[in-house]
Amino acid sequence: MRFLFGGIFALAGLAMLISGIVTWFTGSDSTEWPTAEGVMVRADVDTRTSSGSRRSSSTSYTPDVEYAYVVDGTEYTGSRYEFIERGEGRREVIEARLAKFPVGGKVAVRYDPDDPANSVLVPGVPSALGIMLFMGVAFVTVGGCVMAFFGKGEKPYRRTYRLGGGRRGRGEGRGRRS
């Protein structure tokens, strides 16, 4: 069971690492993407509340945006603020970020030249990505250690049955042999 737990933990970490590395490269590339002039359609604060134990709950706030832009005569809409959606504990922080993008105002939209539908308002590698990569490495390390050190002594569960009504075969019982 511990081996399985370690494996699941390591796989979750590996998924975080792969996702983080892909985001790192895409975020890095986005600073070089062409810019299209767009119009801000929506700039709201998304509120998410998650409940923890009995009485505790936490609320986080994220930007909820929509913008329209045109590339080579084709109109697109985008909803990506930055490459990692990171929640903030204070609504004012998100409101201050969104103040730079007033609804109806013009915005600079970075778009992928190979896929113009892929766009972002704030290009680059977000600082929260470092936390994601660190957590991925930690999960892989802990999962690997659990599998390597604590999973060794595990034996598969096997039920044994005795044949012949519980009596042992010839020469296998206790006592003397005749």
C-alpha positions as CSV (number, residue, x, y, z in Angstrom):
1,M,0.0,0.0,0.0
2,R,2.8,2.4,0.8
3,F,4.4,1.6,-2.6
4,L,1.1,2.6,-4.3
5,F,0.9,5.8,-2.2
6,G,4.5,6.7,-3.1
7,G,3.8,6.0,-6.8
8,I,0.7,8.2,-6.9
9,F,2.6,10.9,-5.1
10,A,5.5,10.7,-7.5
11,L,3.1,10.7,-10.6
12,A,1.3,13.8,-9.3
13,G,4.7,15.5,-8.9
14,L,5.8,14.5,-12.4
15,A,2.5,15.9,-13.8
16,M,3.2,19.2,-12.0
17,L,6.8,19.3,-13.3
18,I,5.7,18.6,-16.9
19,S,2.9,21.2,-16.8
20,G,5.3,23.7,-15.2
21,I,8.0,23.2,-17.8
22,V,5.6,23.6,-20.7
23,T,4.2,26.7,-19.0
24,W,7.7,28.0,-18.5
25,F,8.6,27.7,-22.2
26,T,5.2,29.1,-23.4
27,G,5.4,32.0,-21.0
28,S,9.0,32.7,-22.1
29,D,8.0,32.6,-25.7
30,S,5.0,34.9,-25.2
31,T,7.3,37.9,-24.6
32,E,8.3,37.6,-28.2
33,W,4.8,37.1,-29.6
34,P,3.4,39.8,-31.8
35,T,1.0,42.3,-30.3
36,A,-2.5,43.0,-31.5
37,E,-4.6,45.9,-30.4
38,G,-7.6,44.7,-28.5
39,V,-10.6,45.9,-26.6
40,M,-11.4,44.9,-23.0
41,V,-14.9,43.3,-22.9
42,R,-15.0,42.1,-19.3
43,A,-12.7,42.6,-16.3
44,D,-14.2,41.1,-13.1
45,V,-12.9,39.5,-9.9
46,D,-13.7,35.8,-9.6
47,T,-14.3,34.7,-6.0
48,R,-13.7,31.1,-5.0
49,T,-14.4,29.7,-1.6
50,S,-13.1,26.4,-0.5
51,S,-14.1,24.7,2.7
52,G,-11.5,23.0,4.7
53,S,-12.1,21.3,8.1
54,R,-15.3,21.8,10.1
55,R,-15.2,25.6,10.5
56,S,-12.4,26.8,8.3
57,S,-12.8,28.0,4.8
58,S,-10.6,30.1,2.5
59,T,-11.5,32.6,-0.2
60,S,-9.3,33.4,-3.1
61,Y,-9.7,36.0,-5.9
62,T,-8.6,35.7,-9.5
63,P,-8.9,37.9,-12.6
64,D,-11.9,37.0,-14.8
65,V,-11.2,38.8,-18.1
66,E,-12.4,38.7,-21.7
67,Y,-11.0,40.8,-24.5
68,A,-11.5,40.9,-28.3
69,Y,-8.7,41.4,-30.9
70,V,-8.2,41.0,-34.7
71,V,-5.4,39.2,-36.4
72,D,-5.2,39.2,-40.2
73,G,-8.9,40.1,-40.5
74,T,-10.1,37.4,-38.2
75,E,-11.7,38.4,-34.9
76,Y,-10.7,36.5,-31.8
77,T,-11.7,36.6,-28.1
78,G,-9.4,35.7,-25.3
79,S,-9.8,35.1,-21.6
80,R,-6.3,34.5,-20.3
81,Y,-4.9,37.1,-18.0
82,E,-1.5,35.3,-17.4
83,F,-0.2,31.8,-17.9
84,I,-0.9,30.6,-14.3
85,E,-4.1,31.4,-12.6
86,R,-3.0,32.3,-9.1
87,G,-5.5,33.2,-6.5
88,E,-4.9,36.0,-4.1
89,G,-6.2,36.3,-0.5
90,R,-7.2,39.9,-0.9
91,R,-9.7,41.2,-3.4
92,E,-7.9,44.6,-3.6
93,V,-4.8,43.0,-5.1
94,I,-6.8,41.7,-8.1
95,E,-8.8,44.9,-8.4
96,A,-5.5,46.9,-8.6
97,R,-4.3,44.5,-11.4
98,L,-7.5,44.9,-13.3
99,A,-7.5,48.7,-13.0
100,K,-4.9,48.7,-15.8
101,F,-7.4,47.1,-18.1
102,P,-10.7,49.2,-18.0
103,V,-13.7,47.7,-19.8
104,G,-14.1,49.3,-23.2
105,G,-10.5,50.4,-23.2
106,K,-7.8,49.4,-25.6
107,V,-5.4,46.7,-24.5
108,A,-2.2,45.2,-26.0
109,V,-2.8,41.5,-26.6
110,R,0.1,39.1,-27.2
111,Y,-0.9,36.2,-29.5
112,D,0.8,33.1,-30.7
113,P,1.7,33.6,-34.4
114,D,1.2,29.8,-35.0
115,D,-2.2,29.8,-33.3
116,P,-3.7,33.4,-33.0
117,A,-6.5,32.1,-30.8
118,N,-3.8,31.4,-28.1
119,S,-3.4,34.8,-26.4
120,V,-2.5,36.5,-23.1
121,L,-2.7,40.0,-21.6
122,V,0.3,39.7,-19.3
123,P,3.0,37.8,-21.1
124,G,6.0,36.2,-19.5
125,V,6.7,33.6,-16.8
126,P,4.6,34.3,-13.7
127,S,6.4,34.2,-10.4
128,A,4.0,31.5,-9.1
129,L,5.5,29.1,-11.5
130,G,8.5,28.7,-9.3
131,I,6.3,27.4,-6.5
132,M,4.7,24.9,-8.9
133,L,8.0,23.6,-10.0
134,F,9.3,23.4,-6.5
135,M,6.2,21.4,-5.4
136,G,6.6,19.1,-8.4
137,V,10.2,18.3,-7.4
138,A,9.1,17.8,-3.7
139,F,6.3,15.4,-4.7
140,V,8.6,13.4,-7.0
141,T,11.2,13.2,-4.3
142,V,8.9,12.2,-1.4
143,G,7.0,9.7,-3.6
144,G,10.3,8.2,-4.8
145,C,11.6,7.9,-1.2
146,V,8.4,6.3,0.0
147,M,8.6,3.8,-2.8
148,A,12.3,3.1,-2.4
149,F,12.6,2.9,1.4
150,F,9.2,2.1,2.8
151,G,7.8,-0.1,0.1
152,K,10.6,-2.7,0.3
153,G,9.2,-4.8,3.1
154,E,5.7,-5.0,1.8
155,K,4.5,-8.5,0.8
156,P,1.5,-9.0,-1.3
157,Y,-1.6,-10.1,0.7
158,R,-2.1,-13.8,0.1
159,R,-4.6,-16.0,1.8
160,T,-3.4,-19.6,2.4
161,Y,-5.6,-22.6,2.5
162,R,-4.9,-26.0,3.9
163,L,-6.0,-29.0,1.9
164,G,-7.4,-32.1,3.5
165,G,-9.5,-30.6,6.3
166,G,-6.7,-28.8,8.0
167,R,-4.4,-31.8,8.4
168,R,-0.9,-31.5,7.1
169,G,0.4,-33.9,4.6
170,R,2.8,-36.8,5.3
171,G,6.1,-35.7,6.8
172,E,5.0,-32.1,7.3
173,G,3.5,-32.3,10.8
174,R,5.1,-31.8,14.1
175,G,6.5,-34.6,16.0
176,R,8.4,-37.6,15.2
177,R,8.7,-39.4,11.9
178,S,8.1,-43.1,11.8
